[in-house]
């Protein structure tokens, strides 16, 4: 009974639901809950998921693959190019310095030079899955620490290609390297039997194939799938794209996750970008949870018991080296102390791609079984410890040495209008709102969780509070009890929803003006009873459409009234559709009716105001 697949699935889901719920109740990261659940049901406690957690590890890695595909969708090639200095600068320094110090450390532990070099490659890599999941949970993606972490992780995901390519060259057995089979008689990948020059050519051709297929094969295929009107077919097509690209990359010996990322970048400018995101997002979160479960289960307590001092020493050395290099990298790029500490403690673990590098090195006869076991345990332990270190940093270190939540400042009421205004978030959206208010002598109290931005704004004379605005105590420190208006301009729908709900419940007198990233985020706010919702792309899209119509012969003055009518009809439609479950058959039918009615009304308005 206990060996059945259905029983294992029940235990996996039960452990995840219970442990993650407890973790969130205690204010901990969901990642920590998944890791503990994996340890609990792993082979060394309850023994539910089999030998060392490997039964589900390969399947679970698809969570990382889907995550990188979705990240690629969010990055347009132009923006990717604009980030090149940060990616190459911070990422290059981190990887090179970590490898150098790790190499010195492992040779001093008595490891052979080639073994130490391969292990140093693995140690230089951090966990894309854990770091990005945690950063997104805490709403830090738009902060200095978030963008810096993303740049470093992106460089690591790229450099791992070259690391895997270098392993056969470092192999102790030349006869094993030229063979297309590993020491278990299984084919490693397509390129093993090819000369180095042809391997390089095959890699370049594979990348080119993804780019060409994205434009001339995948997009036309998606258009045909969408025309079919079958929802599950779109889901199947989305998985086909991700798994197909990943298989191609793995087949030629590259990282499947990096291939998925590249596929996402290629499709980021397509009309299916948002559809693919909304389709894959729920599966990504579920399979990432499964990945964290597998990592927890892979912690081999027998290996730890056999070599506790060795593993303890290496574990401390690895985390210390990575933290030191990351902190120095942050100093070089002038990160504020708290942003630098968030970056340092977020990336101080060894990542999931280390499993790939170490296993490939073992197959190439570079690592011995004992060395592999020790490093796999070290990798899993650093990943499990990361959320705990992050919690210690957040609760004990940052409050003492980080940016203060507020600063003493003299009262200045000469130019302030009646009624206090609180502005949450001073990124690109909030920045525009705040500057426009200030240009009309209306000051706003600003809340933001990017300490670099907070420090700059304080120097500019703004009243700024640093911290997480979902905390009611921070809002109260900023004066929410006496505020007239709260403007929420953050790019985090979950955090915006929490802020809105808490303020509406405890301070109903405060008028809420909330940014919504899209129509579906706006539905949730409508259902909370919010009247002032600002969809960030609506006015900009209409401005562009107006400019297009002007260029094809319409008069700009005539279109101004049409823009007002469009917004009016669309807002009315938004509120009528908010009670419908998103994207089900009934919603699609009603949305189609609303669209037809809007077009009819706009056409009648235009003909009435501008008869031919």
VODO-763654 format. One record per residue: x, y, z of N, C-alpha, C in turn; residue in one letter. Coordinates in pm, whole numbers, plus 50000, padded with zeros to 5 digits. Example, Ala and Ser with C-alpha at 12.3 -4.5 7.8 and 13.67 -1.06 7.14 Angstrom:
<atoms>
513194943150780512304955050780513204967050780a
512854977550708513674989450714512905000350787s
</atoms>
This chain:
<atoms>
500834987950000500005000050000500865012650000x
501885012450090502715024350102503565026649979x
503695016549893504515018149774503735023149653x
502425024749666501615028749551501835043349517x
501725046349388501905059949341500865069349399x
499615064549409498535072749462498795076449609x
499285066549688499575069249828500705079549841x
501755078149759502865087649763502385101649726x
501505102649626500975115749585500195122249698x
499385114049769498605119149882499535124349992x
500595116850022501535120850126502315133450087x
502705134449959503385146349911502525158749929x
501285157849883500385169349890500045172750036x
499835162550116499495164950258500665171750330x
501885166750307503065172650371503235187150328x
503035189850197503185203450146502155212750207x
500895208550205499815216950258500025220050406x
500355209750485500515211750630501745220250662x
502895216550605504155223350640504195237750588x
503725239950466503735253550411502745262350487x
501595256850525500615264550602501195268750736x
501895259450802502525262650931503615273150913x
504425271650807505495281150781504945295250759x
503885296350680503295309550653502645315250779x
502045306450862501445310950987502505316851081x
503715311051076504825315951159505565327551096x
505105331850978505745343050909507005339250835x
507155326250802508335321450733508065320050584x
509125318150507508985316250362508335302850332x
507545302250224506935289650183508005279550141x
509165284650093510275275850054510735267550172x
510825273850289511245266750409510235255850444x
508945258650426507905248750451508045236650360x
508295239150232508475228050137509715219650171x
510815226450205512045219250238511845210350360x
511185215650463510945207650584510015195950553x
509025198250466508115187450426508895176350356x
509865180250272510685170250203511515162050299x
512095168750401512875161650503511975151850579x
510765156450611509825148450691509425135450620x
509105136550489508615124650418509725117550339x
510965122350355512095116350286512465102750339x
513475096550281513845082650315514405080950455x
514795092050522515455090750652514515093350769x
513245097350739512255098650846511065089450816x
510095094350737508925086050707509135076750588x
510125079950503510455071150391509375070050285x
508655080850257507545080350161508015081150017x
508995089949988509305092649848510575085749798x
510995075349865512005066549806513435070749827x
514295063549757515745064749775516235079049753x
516625085749864517285098649862516515109049782x
515215107549771514405117649704514565118149554x
515325108649496515595109349352514395105449268x
513405098749329512225094549254511505106249190x
511485117749258510735129149206511635140649160x
512965139749183513845150949153513815154849006x
513895145048915513935148448771512645154948727x
511515149748773510235155848739510125169848800x
510585171048925510475183748996511295194748931x
512395191048864513245201148800512505208848690x
511365203348644510595210748544510045223748604x
509905224348736509495236848799510485247948772x
511785244648781512845254348753512815258148605x
512585248248519512535250748375511405260448340x
510195257848394509055266548365509285280548422x
509895281348540510165294248600511075302648511x
512125296748458513045304148373512395307748240x
511505299448190510765302848068509905315348093x
509225315848207508385327348239509215339948264x
510395338148324511295349648342511725355048206x
512045345848114512415349947979511295357647910x
510035353547934508895360647874508805375147922x
509245377448046509155390848104510275400048057x
511295394547994512455402647952512465404047801x
512205415947754512315418347612513805418947575x
514175414447454515585414447414516285427947434x
515535439047410516115452347428516505454547574x
515605450747667515905452447810517045443347854x
517075431347797518155421947827519505428047788x
519545434447672520775440847625521155452547716x
520155459947764520415471247852521005466947986x
520725454448026521225449248154522605442948143x
523205443348025524425435448001525575439248096x
525705452148131526815456248218526645450648359x
525415450848407525165445348541525335430248541x
524815423748436524915409048428526375404748421x
527115410648329528525406848312529375411648429x
529085423848479529895429448587529705422048718x
528485422548772528235416048901528355400848891x
527765395248785527825380748767529235375748746x
529995382748663531375378748634532265379148756x
532165390048833532975391448955532605380449055x
531305378249074530865368349173531355354349138x
531165350149013531545336548973533065334848978x
533825344348922535285343148917535895343049057x
535465352349142536035353349277535645341349363x
534415336749350533975325149428534735312649387x
534935310849256535695299249210537125299649260x
537745311449257539135312649301539285309249449x
538455315349534538545312849678538155298449713x
537155293149643536735279349669537825269649629x
538495272349519539595263749473540705263049580x
541055274749633542075275249738541605267449861x
540335269149896539775262350014539805247149997x
539355242149882539245227649865540605221049845x
541545228049787542905222349778543525221549918x
543185231350004543695230950142543045219750223x
541815215450181541155203950244541765190850195x
542705191450099543395179550051542845173849922x
541955181149855541395176349729542385178349614x
542345169349516543145170649395542765183549323x
543705189349249543485202449186542315202249087x
542195191649006541095190948909539755189048982x
539755180649084538535178649164538125191849230x
539105198949286538825211749352538255221949253x
538775221749128538295231049026536835228248989x
536505215448973535125211648938534165215149051x
534565212149174533715215449289533535230549301x
534615238049270534535252749275533535258049174x
533455251549057532445255448958531035254149017x
530805242649083529475240149140529175250049252x
530155252749336529965261849450529645276049403x
530185280149288529955293749237528505296149197x
527725285449178526345286749133525385287949251x
524385296549238523365298249341522025292949291x
521065292149381519775286149347518805296349287x
518625295649156517665304449089516265302249145x
515905289749169514555286549217514275292949352x
515155290549449514925295649584514995310849589x
516015316649526516225331149535515075338749470x
514725335349347513675342949278512315340749342x
512045328549389510775326049457510665334549583x
511745335149660511735342949785511625357849756x
512375362549657512345376749622510955380949575x
510335372449494508975375649446507975375349560x
508105365649651507205364849766507255377649848x
508445383249864508625395049947508475407949868x
508175406949737507965418849656509225427049633x
510385420249621511665427349610512235427749468x
511475422749370512015421849234512415435449177x
511695446049213511975459249157512995467049239x
513515461249349514475468149433515895466149379x
516825473549436518235472349395518755458249421x
518415452749539518875439149571518245428949478x
516975430949442516285421549353516855421349214x
517085433049156517655433649020519095428749018x
519845431449125521225426649134521265411449143x
520385405749226520325391149240519945384749107x
518975390749039518535385248911519685385448808x
520445396348804521565397448710522625386848736x
522955384748864523965374648899523475360748863x
522225357648895521665344448864521625342048714x
521315352348639521255351048494522645347948437x
523665354648489525035351848444525415337348479x
525055332948599525355319248640524695309048548x
523425311648512522685302348426523315301548287x
523965312348246524645312348116526005305448126x
526755308648231528125303448245528135288348270x
527005282948321526965268548349527135260348221x
526765266348106526985259647976528465256547957x
529275266747982530715265347960531345256148066x
530785256448186531285247448291531065232848251x
529855229748205529555215948163530415212048043x
530635221747952531465219147835532925216647872x
533385222447984534785221048024535055208148100x
534015202148157534215190148240534875178648164x
534435175348040535115164447969536595167147946x
536965179947930538385183447909539205181148036x
538525181748151539215179948279539225165448327x
538545156848255538395143048298539745135948307x
539855127648410541115120548432541325109248332x
540245104648267540355093448174540025097948033x
541035099447947540815104347811539965094547730x
540145081847756539365072047680537885072947712x
537585076647835536185078247874535585090747810x
536415101047790535915113747737535475112647593x
536205105147513535895104647371534765094947342x
534415087247443533305077847425531985085147436x
531005080147365529675086147371528865080347485x
529525072147574528795066047684529505069047814x
528725069947921529335071748052529715058348111x
530195058748235530695046348294529585036548332x
528345040048310527235030848331526695025548199x
527355029148089526945024347958525785031847898x
525445043747954524335051547901524875063747828x
524195067747721524635079447645524385092047726x
525405100447739525265112847814524535123347732x
525055126347613524355135547524524905134247383x
524275141047290524585139947148526015144147115x
526585153447192527865159447154529085151847206x
528875141947292530015135447356531025129647257x
530545124447146531445117747051532025127246947x
531645140146953532095149746851533345157146897x
534185161546800535325170146835534825183346894x
535705190346966535335202747034534765212946936x
535395214246818534915224046719533485221346676x
533175208646651531815205146609530825206546725x
531275204146847530415206346963529995220946972x
530965229846955530675244246958529695248046848x
529915242646728529025245546616527605240546644x
527495228546703526185222846734525445231346838x
526175236546935525575245247037525025258046974x
525845264246887525415276546819524185273946733x
524205262746660523065259246575521805256746657x
521955250646775520805248046862520155260946908x
520995270546950520475283546993519785290646876x
520435290146759519835296446640518505289846604x
518435276746622517195269446591516055274046681x
516345276346809515315281246901514805294946858x
515715303746819515335317346778514465316946652x
514905309046554514145308146428512795301246451x
512805290346529511555283146555510565291846631x
511075300246721510185309046795509385318146705x
510025323046603509355332646513508535325846405x
509075315446345508445309746226507685296746250x
507825290746368507125278146395506195279246515x
506735284046628505955284146752504795294146746x
505095306546704504035316846698502905312746602x
503205308346478502105303646390501325291946451x
502035282846520501345271646584500375276546691x
500815286146772499965291446877498745298446819x
498905305146708497755311846644496695301646604x
497125290346551496155279846513495505273646635x
496275271946743495735266246866494675275546926x
494965288546929494025298246985492735298446905x
492825297446773491635297546687490735285546715x
491305274646763490495262746792489515265146906x
489865274746996488985277947108488985267647218x
489905257947214489975247447316491025251247419x
490585254147542491465259247646492595249547679x
492235236547695493255226847735494295224647626x
493935227647500494895226347391495985236947403x
495615248747451496605259247473497565255347584x
497035249147689497905244447798498885233947746x
498365224747663499225214347604500295220647515x
499915230847438500875237647349501955244747430x
501555250947542502535257847627503565248047682x
503095236347730504025226247781504885220447668x
504295218947550505055213947436506225223047404x
505985235947407507045245747379508165244647482x
507785244947611508785244747718509575231647718x
508875220447712509555207547718510355204847591x
509825209247475510545207247349511875214547347x
511855227247388513095235047392514065229047494x
513545225047610514395219347714515035206147668x
514245198047598514775185347548515895187647448x
515715197347358516755200447260518035204647329x
517935213247430519125217947501519815206447574x
519015197947639519585186647712520225176547615x
519625175147498520115165447399521495169247346x
521765182347339523095186647293524025189647410x
523585186047533524485187147647524455200447719x
523425208647695523325221647762522255221247870x
522145232247944521165233248051519755234747994x
518835225648025517465227047975516785239648027x
517115243648149516515255748206516975268048128x
518245268448089518725279848011518055280247874x
517845268547814517135267947686515725273247699x
515055269747809513695274747834513705289847850x
514725295047920514845309547936514995316447801x
515845311047717516055316747584514765316347502x
514025305247512512735304247443511765314847490x
511775317647621510905328147674511265341747622x
512575344747614513025357647560512585359247414x
512715348347337512325348847195510845352047180x
510005346747271508555348647261508055360847339x
508965368447401508545379647486507865390847409x
508135391947279507505402347197506295397347120x
505905384847143504765379347070503455383247137x
502365381747063501055385147117500565374947220x
501295363847236500875353347328501615354047462x
502375364547482503185365947603502335364347730x
501275372347743500465372147866499655359447878x
499235353947764498465341547767499315329947818x
500565329347771501475318947817501795320447965x
501965332848009502245335448150501105330448239x
499875334348203498725330648286498475315548282x
498815309048169498605294648156499585286648241x
500855290748241501905282848305502145286348452x
501745298248495502045302848630501595293048739x
500355287948736499945278648843500775265748845x
501125260648726501925248348719503345250948769x
503875262848740505225266348785505305265848937x
504355272249004504385272749150504265258849211x
503395250549153503215236949206504485228649189x
505095229349069506285221049045507515226649114x
507575239749136508665245249216508555240049359x
507325239549410507125233749543507595219349547x
507305211849441507745198049432509275197149429x
509905206649361511365207149355511955209249495x
511395218649570511895221249705511675209049796x
510555202249776510315189749849511425179649820x
511775178249692512805168649651514165172249710x
514475185349715515745189649773515795185849921x
514705188349993514665184550134514855169750153x
514225161750066514315147150077515695141950039x
516445149649961517755144949914518875147050017x
518555153250130519565155050235519845141450300x
521025136050275521385122550318521975123050460x
521145119550558521585120450697522595109650733x
522675098950655523685088550679525075093950647x
525195101050534526475107350498526875117550603x
525895125150652526195135250755526685128450882x
526045117550919526445110351041527845104351029x
528225100050907529535093850887530665104150887x
530395116450838531455126650828530945140150877x
530505141151002529895153651048530865165551049x
532115163251091533075174251099533465179150961x
533705169650869534065173450732532945181450667x
531735176250677530595183150615530335196550682x
530425196950815530225209550886531245220050846x
532525215750836533585225150797533405230350656x
533105221250563532905225550423531675234450411x
530605231050483529375238850478529615253250522x
530285254950635530575268450686531495275950590x
532515268850537533465275250445532775279950318x
531895271550262531205275050137530335287350156x
529505287350262528615298750286529415311350314x
530495310050391531335321750424531985327550299x
532505318850212533165323550089532155330649999x
531005324449979530005330449891529505343749947x
529255344150078528765356450141529805367550130x
531065364250153532145374150145532235379950003x
532255371249903532365375849764531165384449725x
529955380049763528745387549729528735401249795x
529165401849921529185414649992530175424349927x
531355419249891532355427749825531835432349688x
531155423249616530575426849487529555438049503x
528725437049608527745447549635528405460749667x
529525460449743530255472649773530825479049646x
531365470649558531925475849432530845483049351x
529625477649352528535483649275527685493149360x
528225497149478527665507849561526235505249608x
525965492949651524675489849711524665494749856x
523525499849899523365503450039523535491050126x
523895493050253524245481950340523125471650351x
521865476050364520785466350381520465459150250x
520515466350137520315459750008521445449749981x
522645453450024523805444550007523665432050094x
523175433650216522985422050303521885412850251x
520815418650198519755410350138520325402350022x
521115408849935521755402049822522695391049873x
523515394449972524525385250023523905372550079x
522915374050166522325362350231521355354950140x
520845361550037519935354849944520665344849856x
521905348249812522625340149713523775332149773x
523825330649905524995324249966524905308949967x
523855303449903523745288849895524335283649763x
524465270449754524835263849629523525259949561x
523445261449428522175260249359521895246849294x
520715246249232520245233649172521115229049055x
521735238348982522575234248870523865227548917x
524185229249045525335222049101525105207049097x
523835202649115523515188349104523925183048967x
523665191348864523995187348726525495186748706x
526205197348749527655198148732528355186748806x
527955184348931528605174049011528325160048956x
527085157548916526735144448861527485141748730x
527605152048647528325150548520529805148048545x
530355154648648531755152548684531975138248735x
531005132948807531085119148854531035109448735x
530135112048640530035103548521531325104048438x
532025115248445533285116748370534485111948450x
534215105248564535275099448647536215109748708x
535725121848731536525131948800536305130748951x
535055129448991534725128149132534535113449171x
534935110149292534655096849348533285096949414x
532745085149442531395084049499531295091549631x
532275090349717532235097049848532235112249832x
533095117149740533135131649715531815136749661x
531205129049571529905132749516528855133349626x
528805123049710527805122549817527935134449911x
529165137549948529405148750040528945161949979x
529295164349852528955177049788527455178149760x
526795167049731525335167449713524645171149844x
525145165549954524595168850085524845183650118x
526075188350090526405202450114525465211550034x
525255208049908524375215949821522965216649878x
522415205149915521055204749969520955212150102x
521975210750187521965217550317522015232750302x
522855237750211522925252250193521585257750142x
520915250050056519615254450006518585254350119x
518655244350206517695243550318517945254450421x
519215258250440519565268250541519245282350494x
519235284750363519075298250308517865305750364x
516655299850364515515307350419515695311050566x
516385302450641516615305350783517565317150797x
518635317150718519595328250720518895341250680x
518055340350576517325352150531516415357650638x
515775348650715514885352850823515675359750935x
516845354150968517705360251071518145374151027x
518535375250900518955388150846517815398350853x
516625393950813515475402750806514995407450944x
515035398351042514435401451172515435406351277x
516715402251264517675405651368518765415451323x
519225414051197520355422251153519905435451091x
519015434850993518595446950922517985457651013x
517125453851110516565464351196517615472151275x
518805465951297519835472551377520825480551293x
521165475551174522205482451096521715487250960x
520485483950924519965487850793519415501950794x
518735505550687518115518650675516995519950778x
516945531050850515885533150948514555534850877x
513485530450946512155531650886511795546150862x
512175554750954511875569050936513025577150994x
513065589950963514095598751017513425610951079x
514095616251182513585628351244513715639851145x
512635647751130512675659151038511745669751094x
512125682351079511265693051129509955693651051x
508895697851119507615699451053507695710950954x
507165708750837507185719050732505795719450670x
504995729050715503605729550669503315741350578x
504345748650541504125760850462503425758050332x
503795747050267503285744550133502335732650128x
502005726650244501155714650242499685718350240x
498945711050161497505712950153496825704950265x
495555707250287494805700150389494695685350352x
494875676850452494715662450428496035655850396x
496425645950475497695638850453497555628350345x
498545627650256498545617750148499715608250169x
499445595250162500495585150173500645578450037x
501875577649988502185571449859503045558949884x
502505547249853503225534749872503875530649740x
505205530449737505945526449617506365538449535x
507685539849515508195551249438509055546349321x
508555535649255509225530949133508825539649016x
508845534148896508565542148777507155547948779x
506175540248828504785544848833504595555048944x
505005551449067504845560449180505685572949167x
506835571849103507705583449082506985594449003x
506275590248898505535599848815504425606448897x
503705598448974502625603849057503185613749158x
504245609749230504825618149333505375631249281x
506085630749168506655643049111505575652649064x
504505647049008503425655648959502695662349076x
502495655049185501885660949305502765672249360x
504065669349368504985679149427505095691749342x
504975690149212505035701949123503855711249145x
502805706249213501645714549246501575717149397x
502745716649462502875719649605502065710249694x
501885697949650501205687949732502235677249769x
502575676749899503565667249947502895654049987x
503565642949962503065629850003504115623050090x
503665615850192504565607250269504765594350191x
506015590750168506335579450079506785567450160x
506295555650121506755542950178507375534650067x
508585529550089509255521449987510195511650055x
510455500049992511315490050054512635488349980x
513025498249898514355498449836515175508949909x
516135504649992516875514050076517715523849994x
518235519549877518965528849792518065540349749x
516825536949711515865547049668515445555849786x
515245549649903514855557150022515915567250060x
517185562950058518285571850093518345583749997x
518165581149869518205591749769517055601649790x
515855596449815514675605049833514805613649958x
515385607950064515575615750186516545627250161x
517585624650083518525635350049517855646249965x
516835642149888516085651649805515035659349885x
514875655950013513955663150099512575657150112x
512365644750062511065638250074510935632050213x
509695631250262509415623850386509175609350347x
510115600550383510095586750335510215577050452x
509415566450448509505555450544509995543050470x
510955536050531511505524150470510885511650530x
510475502250445509975489550495508855483950409x
508275473150458507215465950389505865472250425x
505205478350327503965485650353502785476550383x
502945463250369501865454350410501795453350563x
502835458150630502835458550777501985470250824x
500975467450901500075478050948500785487751042x
501755482551120502475491451212503295501951138x
503845498251020504595507950942503655518650885x
502505514150836501505523750786501065533250897x
500925527951019500515536351131501605546251169x
502885541851159504005551051184504015562451083x
503605559250959503585569350853502365578350863x
501425575250955500285584150977499005580150908x
498775567150887497585562750816496305566550891x
496395567351026495205570551105494655584351073x
495565593651038495155607351008495185610550859x
495425600350777495555602750633494195604550568x
494185611850460492965613650381492955604150261x
494145602550199494245594250078495465585150090x
495315572550049496455563550034496545559449887x
497705562149825497955558349686498855546149688x
498415535149631499235523049625499745521449482x
501055523749462501635523949327502655512749307x
502585502249389503585491549379503225481549270x
504265475049216504085465249109504065451149169x
503165448949261503035435949327501575434049363x
500795427049280499355425649303498995419849439x
499755409949486499445403649615499625413649730x
500745421049726500995430949831499965442249825x
499615446649705498605457149689497265452649746x
496935440049724495675434549775495685434349928x
496805430049986496915429550133496795443450194x
497525453150135497475466950186496045472250178x
495415470250063494055475150042493085469250143x
493165456150163492245449350253492425454050397x
493685455050442493955458650581493555473150611x
493885482150518493535496250540492025498150535x
491375491350442489915492650429489205487650554x
489745476850614489115471150733489325480050857x
490555485150878490845492351002490685507450989x
490905512750867490805527250848489885530350729x
488595527750747487665529450634487515543850587x
487955553550669487835567550628488855571350521x
489925563350506490985566650409490525562950268x
490625572450177490255569650038491425562449969x
491125551149909492165542849849492215544749698x
493415546849645493635548249501494725538249465x
494325527549393495175515749380495575513149235x
496855510349218497375506249087497075491449064x
496565488348946496335474348907497175471448783x
497845460148785498745457048674497985453448547x
496805447348563496005443648446494545442248487x
493725438048394492285436948417491955426748526x
492705415848533492395405248628492765409148770x
493835416948786494135422448918493045432348960x
492545439848862491495449748890490215442948938x
489905431048886488705423848930488735421449081x
489885417249135490015414549278489765427249360x
490285438549310490105451249381488655455849376x
487985453649263486565456949251485765449049353x
486105436249367485385427649461485655431249607x
486715439249632486965444449766486195457349791x
485565462549685484795474849698485595487349670x
486695486149597487525497749565486985504749440x
486815517849450486295525649338487395531349249x
488515535249312489585542049237490685532149198x
490535526149081491485516149032492125521448905x
493455520248897494185525848784495005514848717x
494505510248604495215499848528496365506348454x
497565501248478498755508448435498935509448285x
498295500848206498505501348061497345507847986x
496255511048058495045515647988495255528947917x
495635539447992495775552647931496895552947827x
497995546247858499115546047764498725539147634x
497985528147645497535521047525496615529647441x
495725536947507494805545647434495525557447370x
496565562447438497375573147378498025568247249x
498575556247254499195550547134498165548547023x
496995542847060495955540546960495485553746898x
495385564146980494995577346929496015582546829x
497305580946862498365585446770498315577846638x
498015564846646497915556746523496775561746436x
495605563846497494435568546421494675582446362x
495415590646436495745604046384496605603046258x
497535593646261498435592046146497725586546023x
496565579746042495845574445926494665583245885x
494595595445942493625604945890492575610145985x
492445604646106491455609546202491955622446267x
491015630946309491365643446376491555640846526x
492645646246580492995643446719491925648546816x
491365660146787490345665746875489115656746881x
488765650846766487595642146762487815629446843x
489075625246855489375612746925489415614247077x
489575626747126489645628847271488365624247339x
487225627847281485945623847336485785608547329x
486295602547223486205588047208487035580647314x
488185586447348489005580647454488245580847587x
487605592147617486815593247740485685583047741x
485005581547627483905571947617484405557547634x
485565554647572486135541047582486405537547728x
487065546847800487385544447941486105542548023x
485095550847994483825549948065483165536248044x
483055532147917482415519247887483225507547941x
484565508747935485415497847981485345496248132x
485265507548204485135506848350483805500548390x
482745504148320481445498148348481475483048322x
482125479148212482245464948178483075457648282x
484155464048328485035458048429484255454248554x
483405463148599482645460848722481555450348703x
481005449548582479995439248556480615425248550x
481875424648500482515411548482483295406848606x
483465415848704484325412648819483815400748900x
482515398348899481965387348978482085373848910x
482525373748783482655361148709484015354548737x
484045341348755485355334448764486145336748635x
487375341148650488175344848533488385333348435x
488115336148308488505327448197487705314448187x
486595312648261485785300848236484855303548117x
484065293548079483255294747958482235306047970x
481625307448087480625317848107481255331648098x
482465332948156483175345748150483485349548005x
483995340047929484355342747789483125347247710x
481985340547734480755344147663480335358547697x
480345361847828479925375247869480945385847826x
482235382447833483265392047790483115395147641x
482795385047564482585387147420481395396247396x
480315394147472479145402847459479485417247496x
480235418947606480635432447649481485439247542x
482395431847482483265437347379482455442147259x
481525433947215480685437647101479845450047134x
479315450747257478505462247297479345475047302x
480575474047355481465485747360481745491047221x
482095481847130482405486046993481205492646927x
480005487246951478785492846894478525506946947x
478665508847080478425521847141479435532247093x
480695528247087481735537647040481505541846896x
481105532146813480835535146673479655544646660x
478605542446739477435551346735477785565246786x
478595566046892479015579046945479775587046841x
480685580346772481515587346674480675592446556x
479755583946509478905587946397477965599246436x
477485599046561476585609646607477315623046620x
478535622646676479285635046697479955640146571x
480215630946477480915634846354480245628546234x
479045633146202478335627346086479095629945958x
478995620345867479705621745739479005631945649x
</atoms>
